Amino acid sequence: MATTFFEGIEIGNRSVPAALERSVAYVIDPAKTDHGSLVSSFQCEAQSAAQEMYLHQQEAEQATGRSVKQNGSRKSYCAMWMRQSFAPGEVTPELAHSLGVQLAKEVLGDKYQYIVATHTDSKCIHNHIIFNVVGADYKKFHQDKYTPDRVARISDRLCRAHGLSVVEEPKKERPGLHHPGKKVSGYHNTMRKDVEQFSSQAKSWEEFLSLMETKYYMFRRGERLSFRHRTNGQERNFTLASLGYGFDEQSLRKKIGDFTRADTCPLFREPNPHSYSAKLREVKSKFAAMDAMDQQHVSSQSDYLARLTELRTEEKEILSNLKNARIHKDSAQEEKLQKRMDEIRQERKELIRMRAAVGKEQRGDEEIDR
């Protein structure tokens, strides 16, 4: 039966280009898409989709003054991700891809850049659709609590038109956290059985996680692990502890025999901003910023913005030339353009790092405080 899932691609601590490139590279992987034959795109090229989406976001920021990356504790999304999965043996790769393209057209229309990729490397053929969070009108896509249901209804209608099975309306479970003795959903029971099976087979914690990833998507935030089933329609991520007594990470490590004191320590520690090393890093970054200002001939806010605009314009031209070089299979020109593209990105990073180091109090043509 066909299932759908809808989520945002969070920027987190990464840069916007890094978050986009990582997701797009996974989706268009030739090993998963029959050597790239099951990939389609709209208003962008699949191979350069991450760069083109980022450039459109930069244009929107210049036009509106609104950045994709939010300040403060709010989550920031650079793109949205839809997934459409089919029952084993029920659909051909070509039909699955056609349904994915139709789903993207009906949900997104002509407003957003997107790519559609069909993966055939697992038991269940499934589509991945990534679309730019910023539309052609420079406005961001806003998801509400009804969006996943709307996507599911469109997908179900398309599947029924081709005689494919869909998930019937599930019974709603009463909300609340799980505790021993309380009735839980079928998704919890399925995951509990899989955890019991994999923890009995595994000889190390890493092997257990690898076995879990064959059936589940795995998410880590600090010390917290959560999982979501790949094919059965599970929408929420479940932690191991939510499965009940004896299923938390510490108990499973003891069962597997892979428990050490180091495993319980945090992977990352929050740095102390008042420590000697933190202050030393701050001083070093300011000296490096001053060197960058001299190299880039930047002495005011207007110089800084003008240089950024020049780099973005040149990057857009190089992207266009890269497409032509790939079409004409000019490998020498492609290598030369790619090298310049890397130089531009590095230069832009240095500019942004410089601006962050010296502060953002100045505006207009005021000289940047050194």
Steps between C-alpha positions, in 0.01 A plus 500: 500500500617854425605725788625861517714701738567875514773685691738796484875488439637677806811716467615448858866588556584457131506760228206513260704371200635210708152398618363515145792320336493213750129434450504540121808277464324222692182529294662497152756229583549305172524171691145554628339653189600253226808702397305826517228400251229534767567866584292800386515867588307824458655848459844360584746231391517192721881503523515868598165520682657581839699793359206633298262482797754681717549772237122554481491534879780757483306698237191490722703622799639792300153591372308465828762518776371172645750219553420129485703443817313626805667651805439375851356164599260463205570217257610602152421299187674545165278255308209260547505125445212276389521122483258264324548126556330201331434142606759241387442369147196721441649760269772531234777761539370691197141517633624595848704785353206619290280507813769694688518763224118532498496533879762778489307688228170484687646596839748768385367627167743731319604697807795302643821345365501124564659168416332159492711185541381139509704258711502134401773371732263380774212253519246781473540732201458858620519860379689789658388856417710793620376853430633845578343657806499838316255535211509700179327789682784506758260380770580200721294181500298472821404154626203461730364197683277412201778497238599130541133398471456704181810338347376153603156559344652610167734200500213261583289639215785456250569145623135394487482627141771244413347217705756517783418437865504782757494522879144510625408760763673379821333502840620793711687408815445693819787744555744454785842365583559128535560348838508129604157345482349764273366411157722629218464532124576226248806695390645468852436126499665459159807694609520309832509167315769626264711635788475168683601311185792726406634533855511117520686473168746787548841456664567872542304823529618612154376175347163546674465850353595369155230232522246760613586720200398221262138559609501843664618854439724599791526851648747619764480821698781510752460185709143434388429234236165467324374280217226503236400196293585529131190340348206442738369857508637597843509880511649582841850416617511262799779486756611166638388601850142551374477124437486430875714358777820330385509670159702810587851530357680406822296179546548398136876560521516273806301235314730520198809506721629828362473729801777734608516812710609698195177407320295693757702821467362781285633506145534878512554739787380858496809727488548753776495846331692653793790252498852607408499283185168649382629856544824408321301358207297823484816713485651277229183516292499881516862519383416258215200718412720809477732318259198399290376861496835618363510224235143563386533882517196518727476793739126565532165324504424613143835355379414172668153477340633605159767230506245235601277605211791473255578149621137389472472639146820325394385175662174513304689552173734210577203271573356583159837436332538174693172374353623576148836336567326183621266499201798526260708263717786749524679351801788752497264798509283330761803442725610863459153634583462268798834620636387864474168407663689356800710817523188718502339296775816516709525876449136545600553291813796720597292814447213371713742379768670840496169683543398275788834553674505880490134545595183627332445836670598710197258578219518676163834654413634513854842348535508156656638524853844345525 
